[in-house]
Amino acid sequence: MEISSETPAKRSKRLTSVVWNHFERVRKGEICYAVCVHCKKKLSGSSNSGTTHLRNHLLRCLKRSDVDVSQIIAAKRKRKDSTLCVTNVAYEEGQRKEEIVRPLNFKFDHDPKKEESSLPVPVNIGCVKFEQERSRLDLARMIMLHGYPMAMVDHVGFKIFVKNLQPFFEFVTNSAIELDCMTIYAKEKQKIYETIHNLHGRISLAAEIWASTDNTRYLCLTAHYIDEDWKLQKKILNFITLDVVNADDLLSEVVIKCLTDWAIDRKLFSMTFDDFSGYDDMIFRIKDWLSQNKPLLKNGELFDVRCASNVLKSIVLDVMEALRGVTLKIRESIRHVKSSQETLGKFNEIAQEVGINSERHLVLDCPMQWHSTYMMLEAALEYRGAFSLLQENDSDYKISLSEKEWEWASSVTGYVKLFVEVTNVFAGNKYLTPNIYFPEICDIHIQLTEWCRSTDDFLGDIARKMKAKFDLYWNSTSLDQEPLGQGNSPSTCTGTRDRLRGFDKFLNETSQTQSVASDLVKYLEEPVFPRNYDFNILNWWKVHTPRYPILSLMARDILGIPASTIGPELAFSNQVRVLDQSKSSLHPNTREALICGQDWLRLESEESSSSLNHAIPLMIEPN
């Protein structure tokens, strides 16, 4: 009898062995055969023969197809009816691997009793290739990427979850996962090293001091550079634990060692320091060491950059200190108004009588957030008339402000408003390029120059102190040479300021002094790009690199200089960045590996997530 006449055997009982997922049982006369669905080989399918010979064949057959059969041999599953495609996403090397494992069937149990149950029906996914090593490294990468504590591998809940998800996963200890993290860190560090040394341009470093709850200090060094696609990149290179005893004296040596370890001393263009106002000696030693191997550009004049956000913050704090007495009166006045519902009701009635219809509420500030003090002052100024009449209607209110004090508060709030707006611009841009911050700096300079002409001694003195600190950061010359006169008082109104006014003034004055014989004549003869707040300067240079091959190299270096080292979460804070307790208790090498590794893996994880999202619709239907 030919094979075509073979008919599926009638099963007197359910075939429970997992091997029957890979064999078709057919009958030829009185003999039952088990036909392998992979190679079509026929083996004995009699119930008296058992399944050992089928498993042995399956081992040889599937290994030839490079399919992991360990789970197939160990598991006891029900037979499946349809095929499922499983996508394995591996973080290793940042690549996405798709492996179609066949046959991979699933079957829902149609037992009526189970259908009536509200519990989810188990799904048998059969043979899925499992790699212990890759899964263990994926766990370490997850801990690094999301900042999870390494001790989570010992948590009972985590173990139960993983065991239900993948019974074959062998749990690792805390120390083992730490070694895995160090392995990943070393591999990723090599990638960053090669990326930096393959750059055509140079890099700029940002140095930032962190702290911890136990007063330990850390130095964070971040490299900023523009890649070959004209995209601004930044990578944390080092996170060094500083010796509390002599941290200041050895800081230059720590920085020099980091530069040496990364071999970037000849690729370094500039360094931006956060709040290192007292570290002039350290900066001098670093510049002196660098200049021994290669002269610095313009004798190092462009090397030392100070964090613009910290400069603005320092100026604002000086202003707040000058107005401390008036601010205290306003704070206590608000506290009195909010002391009871009766007092607040009386105050609101007075506000309505004097025609105040503001929707803004009186708020108390948080001393550690300087913009909250600004918001407190701004709200209080809208109720200035009500506060002036409150003393006549409330005998308990004895902290009234004079008209002069209200004028001071109004002017200083106008000063601070400008700095709030500029700080928001700085904090709102992930990559703060010069075309974004330079117009803001120009605008601040022009405003300070105008405020210094105030006829009020108190306000004029504050403005001159603000400008003196500003000039330490930004050396200004021509813009100061304007005739003296009565300065314009800052306003707290909500009108939109012209942020590019100072930039226009700078362009007008510098264009008049350009030498016709300059090597940049071709570039300077280009028409000025139209005023545009959303102008992307990196895209412009990407397009015009063929036209200006030499200038583009200079632009790549200069545009990569970070103007600020402060993240959005600390833009208005009076404190430094504080390391969480879980990381501050780690060994210094492990701490550096986790913090740097987390930063390096972010971009890779975003790319992997993007790839994974494309596969999700294949498995999950949208609602």
C-alpha positions in Angstrom: 0.0 0.0 0.0 1.4 3.4 -1.0 1.9 6.3 1.5 -1.0 8.2 -0.1 -3.4 5.6 1.2 -2.3 6.2 4.7 -5.0 7.6 7.0 -4.6 9.4 10.3 -5.0 6.9 13.1 -8.0 7.2 15.4 -6.8 8.0 18.8 -8.4 6.1 21.6 -6.8 8.5 24.1 -5.2 11.9 24.2 -1.5 12.0 23.3 0.0 13.8 26.2 3.7 13.6 25.4 5.3 16.8 24.1 7.0 14.9 21.3 3.6 14.5 19.6 3.8 18.2 18.8 6.4 17.2 16.2 5.0 13.9 14.9 1.8 13.0 13.0 0.4 9.6 13.9 -0.9 7.7 10.8 -2.1 4.1 10.3 -0.9 1.9 7.4 -3.0 -1.2 7.6 -2.7 -2.6 11.1 0.5 -0.7 11.8 0.8 2.8 13.3 3.6 5.1 12.3 4.8 8.4 13.7 5.8 10.7 10.9 8.2 13.5 11.8 6.8 16.8 10.6 10.4 18.2 10.1 12.1 15.5 8.0 9.1 13.2 7.2 10.8 10.2 8.5 8.5 7.4 9.7 9.0 5.7 13.1 7.0 3.3 15.1 3.9 5.0 16.4 2.4 2.1 18.3 1.3 2.8 21.9 3.4 -0.2 23.0 6.6 1.4 21.6 6.5 4.4 23.9 8.0 7.7 23.0 11.7 7.3 23.9 12.8 6.6 20.4 10.7 9.6 19.2 12.5 11.9 21.6 15.9 10.6 20.5 15.0 11.3 16.9 13.7 14.7 17.8 17.0 15.6 19.5 19.0 14.8 16.4 16.4 16.3 14.0 15.9 19.6 15.7 19.6 20.1 16.6 20.3 19.9 12.9 17.9 22.8 12.5 19.6 24.8 15.3 16.5 24.7 17.6 16.8 24.4 21.4 15.1 21.1 22.4 15.8 21.2 26.2 12.4 22.5 27.1 10.7 20.1 24.7 12.2 17.1 26.4 11.5 18.3 29.9 8.0 19.9 29.5 4.7 18.1 29.5 2.4 20.1 27.3 -0.9 19.6 25.4 -1.0 19.3 21.7 -1.3 22.7 19.8 -3.3 23.5 16.6 -1.9 26.7 15.2 1.4 28.4 14.7 2.7 31.5 16.7 5.6 33.7 15.7 7.7 34.8 18.7 10.0 37.8 18.4 13.1 37.7 20.7 14.5 41.2 21.3 18.1 41.2 22.5 19.8 44.3 23.9 23.2 42.8 23.1 25.1 45.0 20.6 21.9 47.1 20.4 20.5 44.8 17.7 17.0 43.3 17.4 17.0 39.6 16.6 13.9 37.9 15.2 13.8 34.1 15.4 10.9 32.2 13.9 10.7 28.9 15.8 8.5 26.2 14.3 6.4 24.5 14.9 5.2 26.7 17.8 1.5 26.0 18.4 -0.9 27.1 21.0 -4.3 25.9 22.0 -6.8 27.1 24.4 -8.5 24.5 26.5 -12.2 24.4 25.5 -13.3 22.6 28.6 -16.7 24.1 29.4 -15.9 24.3 33.1 -12.9 26.4 32.3 -14.7 28.6 29.9 -17.1 29.5 32.6 -14.3 30.6 34.8 -13.2 34.2 34.9 -9.6 33.2 35.3 -7.3 33.7 32.2 -6.8 30.6 30.1 -3.2 29.3 30.1 -1.5 29.4 26.8 1.0 26.7 25.9 3.7 28.2 23.7 5.7 25.0 23.3 9.3 25.3 22.2 10.8 28.7 22.6 14.6 29.0 22.4 15.9 30.1 25.8 19.4 31.4 26.5 20.4 31.7 30.2 23.5 33.8 29.4 21.6 36.3 27.3 18.7 36.5 29.7 21.1 37.1 32.6 22.8 40.0 30.7 19.4 41.4 29.7 18.6 41.5 33.5 21.8 43.3 34.2 21.1 45.8 31.4 17.6 46.4 32.7 19.0 47.2 36.2 21.6 49.6 34.7 19.2 51.3 32.3 16.4 52.0 34.7 18.5 52.5 37.8 17.0 49.6 39.7 18.8 48.4 42.9 20.8 45.3 42.2 19.3 43.7 45.4 16.1 43.3 43.4 17.4 39.9 42.2 17.0 38.7 45.8 13.4 39.9 46.2 10.9 37.2 46.6 8.3 38.9 44.4 10.8 39.3 41.6 11.7 35.6 41.8 8.1 34.5 41.7 7.4 36.7 38.7 10.4 35.4 36.7 9.8 31.8 37.7 6.3 31.9 36.4 7.4 33.7 33.3 10.4 31.5 32.5 10.8 28.4 34.7 14.2 27.6 33.2 15.9 30.9 34.3 18.5 30.2 36.9 18.6 33.0 39.4 21.9 34.8 40.1 23.2 36.4 43.3 23.6 40.1 43.9 27.4 39.8 43.5 27.0 37.9 40.2 24.7 40.6 38.8 27.2 43.2 39.8 29.9 41.4 37.8 27.5 41.3 34.8 27.0 45.0 35.1 30.8 45.6 35.2 31.1 43.4 32.1 28.5 45.4 30.2 30.1 48.6 31.4 33.5 47.6 30.0 32.0 46.6 26.6 30.0 49.8 26.3 33.0 51.9 27.4 35.0 50.5 24.5 32.2 51.5 22.1 32.2 55.1 23.5 36.0 55.2 23.3 36.0 54.2 19.6 33.2 56.6 18.8 35.1 59.6 20.3 38.4 58.8 18.7 36.7 58.3 15.3 35.2 61.8 15.4 36.5 64.4 12.9 35.9 67.2 15.3 36.8 67.7 18.9 34.9 67.4 22.2 34.0 69.6 25.0 33.7 68.5 28.6 31.2 69.6 31.3 32.3 69.2 34.9 29.6 69.0 37.6 29.8 68.4 41.3 27.3 66.1 42.9 26.7 65.4 46.6 25.2 62.8 48.8 23.3 62.7 52.0 26.5 61.8 53.9 28.3 64.9 52.5 30.4 62.9 50.0 31.2 64.8 46.8 31.4 63.4 43.3 32.8 64.7 40.0 30.8 64.0 36.9 32.5 64.5 33.6 30.3 64.6 30.5 31.6 64.8 26.9 29.7 67.0 24.4 30.3 66.7 20.7 28.6 66.9 17.3 28.6 63.6 15.4 29.1 63.0 11.7 25.4 63.6 11.1 25.5 67.0 12.8 23.6 65.9 15.8 24.7 67.1 19.3 25.6 64.2 21.5 26.6 63.9 25.2 28.0 61.0 27.1 29.0 60.7 30.8 32.6 59.6 30.8 33.4 59.5 34.5 31.7 59.6 37.8 34.5 60.0 40.4 34.2 59.8 44.2 36.2 62.7 45.7 38.2 62.5 48.8 36.5 64.7 51.4 39.7 65.7 53.1 41.6 67.2 50.1 39.1 67.1 47.3 39.8 70.7 46.2 43.5 70.2 46.1 43.4 67.0 44.1 40.5 67.9 41.7 42.9 69.0 38.9 44.7 65.7 39.2 41.5 63.8 39.1 40.4 65.6 35.9 43.9 65.1 34.3 43.8 61.3 35.1 40.4 61.0 33.4 41.6 62.8 30.3 44.6 60.5 30.2 42.6 57.3 30.7 40.3 58.3 27.8 43.3 59.7 25.8 41.3 62.8 24.8 43.7 65.5 25.9 44.5 66.3 22.2 40.8 66.2 21.2 39.7 68.5 24.1 38.3 71.8 22.9 36.9 73.4 26.1 35.6 72.6 29.6 32.4 74.0 31.1 32.4 74.2 34.9 29.2 74.4 37.0 29.8 76.5 40.1 33.5 76.5 40.3 33.9 80.2 41.2 36.6 79.2 43.6 38.5 76.8 41.4 40.7 79.2 39.4 43.8 77.4 40.5 42.5 74.0 39.4 41.6 75.4 36.0 45.0 77.0 35.7 46.7 73.6 36.4 44.6 71.8 33.9 45.3 74.4 31.2 49.0 74.4 32.0 49.1 70.6 31.7 47.2 70.6 28.3 49.4 73.3 26.8 52.5 71.3 27.4 51.5 68.8 24.7 49.5 71.1 22.4 49.0 74.9 22.4 45.4 75.8 23.4 43.3 77.8 21.0 43.9 81.6 21.6 46.1 80.7 24.5 43.2 79.0 26.3 40.8 82.0 26.2 38.1 79.7 24.9 38.9 76.8 27.1 37.3 77.9 30.4 33.5 78.2 30.1 31.2 78.8 33.1 27.7 77.3 33.4 25.3 80.0 32.2 22.4 78.7 34.3 24.5 78.8 37.4 25.6 82.3 36.6 22.0 83.5 36.2 21.1 81.6 39.4 23.9 83.3 41.3 22.8 86.7 40.1 19.2 86.1 41.1 20.1 84.9 44.6 22.1 88.2 45.1 19.0 90.2 44.0 16.8 88.2 46.4 19.2 88.8 49.2 19.2 92.6 48.5 15.4 92.5 48.7 15.3 90.2 51.7 13.7 92.7 54.1 10.9 93.6 51.7 10.4 89.9 50.7 10.1 89.0 54.4 7.3 91.6 54.9 5.4 90.3 51.9 5.8 86.7 53.0 4.5 87.4 56.5 1.6 89.5 55.0 0.5 86.5 52.9 0.9 84.2 55.9 -1.4 86.5 57.9 -4.0 86.6 55.2 -4.0 82.9 54.9 -4.0 82.3 58.7 -7.8 81.8 58.8 -10.8 81.7 56.6 -12.2 84.8 58.2 -9.1 86.8 57.4 -8.9 85.5 53.9 -12.6 86.3 53.3 -12.1 89.9 54.6 -9.1 90.3 52.3 -11.0 89.1 49.3 -13.8 91.6 50.0 -11.2 94.4 50.2 -9.7 93.2 46.9 -13.1 93.4 45.2 -13.8 96.8 46.6 -10.6 98.2 45.1 -11.3 96.6 41.7 -8.9 93.6 41.8 -10.3 90.8 39.8 -7.2 88.6 39.5 -7.6 84.9 39.2 -4.1 84.4 40.7 -4.0 83.1 44.3 -1.6 84.2 47.0 1.1 81.6 47.6 4.0 81.2 49.9 7.4 80.4 48.5 9.7 77.5 49.0 13.1 78.9 50.1 15.1 76.3 48.2 13.3 77.1 44.9 14.1 80.7 43.8 11.4 80.9 41.1 8.8 80.2 43.8 9.8 83.4 45.5 9.4 85.2 42.2 5.8 83.7 41.9 5.0 84.8 45.4 6.1 88.4 44.7 4.3 88.5 41.4 1.0 87.3 42.9 1.4 89.7 45.9 1.9 92.7 43.5 -1.5 92.1 41.9 -3.1 92.5 45.4 -1.0 95.5 46.3 -4.0 97.7 46.7 -5.8 95.3 48.9 -2.7 95.0 51.2 -2.5 98.7 51.5 -6.1 98.9 52.8 -5.9 95.8 55.0 -4.3 97.5 57.8 -7.2 100.0 58.1 -9.7 97.1 58.4 -7.6 94.5 60.3 -6.0 95.6 63.6 -4.0 92.4 63.8 -2.2 93.2 60.5 0.9 95.3 61.4 3.4 94.4 58.6 2.4 96.8 56.0 4.8 97.9 53.3 5.5 101.5 52.3 4.9 102.8 48.8 8.6 102.9 48.2 9.0 99.2 49.3 6.2 98.2 46.9 8.0 100.0 44.1 11.2 98.2 44.9 9.4 94.9 45.0 7.8 95.7 41.6 11.1 96.6 39.9 13.1 93.7 41.4 10.3 91.3 40.4 10.7 92.7 36.9 14.4 92.0 37.0 13.8 88.4 38.1 11.1 87.8 35.5 13.7 88.2 32.8 15.9 85.6 34.4 13.0 83.2 34.9 12.2 83.4 31.2 15.8 82.9 30.1 16.3 80.0 32.5 13.1 78.4 31.1 14.7 78.6 27.6 17.9 77.0 28.9 16.1 74.3 30.7 13.6 73.6 27.9 16.3 72.7 25.4 17.9 69.3 25.6 20.8 70.5 23.5 21.5 74.1 24.2 23.4 75.3 21.1 24.9 78.9 20.9 22.2 80.1 18.5 19.7 79.5 21.4 21.6 80.9 24.3 23.5 83.7 22.7 20.4 85.9 21.9 19.3 85.4 25.5 22.6 86.5 26.9 22.6 89.5 24.6 19.1 90.5 25.8 20.2 90.2 29.5 23.2 92.4 28.8 21.1 95.1 27.2 18.5 95.0 30.0 21.2 95.2 32.7 22.8 98.2 31.0 19.4 100.0 31.0 18.7 99.1 34.6 22.0 100.5 35.7 20.8 103.9 34.7 18.0 103.9 37.3 17.8 107.1 39.3 16.7 105.1 42.3 19.8 104.5 44.5 18.6 101.2 45.8 17.6 99.8 42.4 20.6 101.2 40.6 22.9 99.6 43.2 21.3 96.2 42.7 21.5 96.5 38.9 25.2 97.5 39.0 26.0 94.5 41.2 24.0 92.2 38.8 25.9 93.5 35.9 29.3 93.2 37.6 28.7 89.5 38.2 27.4 89.1 34.7 30.6 90.7 33.3 32.7 88.1 35.1 31.0 85.6 32.9 30.5 87.5 29.7 33.1 90.2 28.7 31.1 93.0 27.1 32.5 96.1 25.5 30.7 97.9 22.6 27.2 97.4 23.9 28.1 99.4 27.0 29.0 102.5 25.1 25.7 104.2 25.1 24.8 107.7 26.4 23.7 107.8 30.0 20.1 108.7 30.7 17.2 107.6 32.7 16.9 103.9 32.7 13.7 102.1 31.9 12.2 100.3 34.9 11.5 96.6 34.4 8.0 95.6 34.0 6.1 92.6 35.5 3.5 92.7 32.7 3.0 89.6 30.6 4.0 91.2 27.3 6.3 89.2 25.1 9.9 90.5 25.0 12.0 90.6 21.8 14.6 88.0 22.6 16.5 88.7 19.4 16.9 92.4 20.0 20.4 92.1 21.5 21.4 89.7 18.8 20.4 92.2 16.1 22.4 94.9 17.8 25.5 92.6 18.0 25.2 91.7 14.3 24.9 95.4 13.3 28.0 96.4 15.3 30.2 93.5 14.4 29.3 93.7 10.7 30.6 97.2 10.6 34.0 96.2 11.9 34.7 93.2 9.7 37.8 93.3 7.6 37.2 93.0 3.9 40.4 91.0 3.6 39.2 88.3 6.0 39.5 84.7 5.0 35.8 84.4 5.9 34.7 86.8 3.2 32.7 84.2 1.3 30.8 83.2 4.5 30.3 86.8 5.7 28.9 87.9 2.3 26.1 85.4 2.7 22.8 87.2 3.6 21.9 87.0 7.2 19.4 84.3 7.8 15.9 85.7 8.6 15.0 86.1 12.2 13.6 82.8 13.4 13.3 81.5 17.0 13.1 77.9 15.7 16.2 78.1 13.5 18.2 74.9 13.6 21.8 75.9 13.3 23.1 72.3 13.1 20.9 71.5 10.1 22.1 74.7 8.4 25.8 73.6 8.8 25.0 70.1 7.7 23.6 71.4 4.4 26.4 74.0 3.9 29.4 71.8 4.9 30.4 71.2 1.3 30.4 75.0 0.7 32.5 75.7 3.8 34.6 72.6 4.5 37.1 74.5 6.7 34.6 76.7 8.5 32.4 73.7 9.2 35.2 72.1 11.1 35.4 75.2 13.3 31.7 75.4 13.7 31.5 71.7 14.7 33.9 72.4 17.6 32.3 75.7 18.7 28.7 74.6 18.5 29.5 71.6 20.7 30.5 73.7 23.7 27.8 73.3 26.4 26.6 76.6 27.9 25.0 74.9 30.9 25.5 71.8 32.9 22.2 72.0 34.9 19.3 69.8 34.0 15.6 71.0 34.1 15.0 69.5 37.5 17.7 71.8 39.1 17.2 74.9 36.9 15.5 76.8 39.8 16.9 75.0 42.7 19.4 76.4 45.2 20.9 73.0 45.8 23.3 70.8 43.9 22.5 67.4 42.4 22.2 64.8 45.2 22.9 61.1 44.6 20.3 58.7 45.9 21.1 56.4 48.8 21.0 53.2 46.8 24.0 54.3 44.7 25.9 56.3 47.3 26.3 53.1 49.4 28.0 51.1 46.5 31.7 50.6 45.8 33.1 53.6 43.8 33.8 51.5 40.7 30.4 49.9 40.7 28.8 53.3 41.2 30.6 54.7 38.3 29.7 51.7 36.1 26.0 52.0 36.9 25.8 55.8 36.4 27.8 55.8 33.2 26.3 52.6 31.9 22.8 54.0 32.4 23.6 57.1 30.4 25.2 55.1 27.5 22.3 52.6 27.3 19.6 55.2 27.0 20.0 55.8 23.3 20.4 52.1 22.6 17.3 51.4 24.5 15.3 54.1 22.6 16.4 52.4 19.3 15.4 49.0 20.6 12.1 50.2 21.9 11.4 51.8 18.5 12.1 48.4 16.8 10.0 46.5 19.4 7.0 48.8 18.9 6.9 47.8 15.2 6.5 44.1 16.3 3.9 44.8 18.9 0.9 45.0 16.5 1.7 41.5 15.4 1.0 40.2 18.8 -1.5 42.7 20.4 -4.5 44.1 18.6 -5.2 47.8 19.4 -8.3 48.6 21.3 
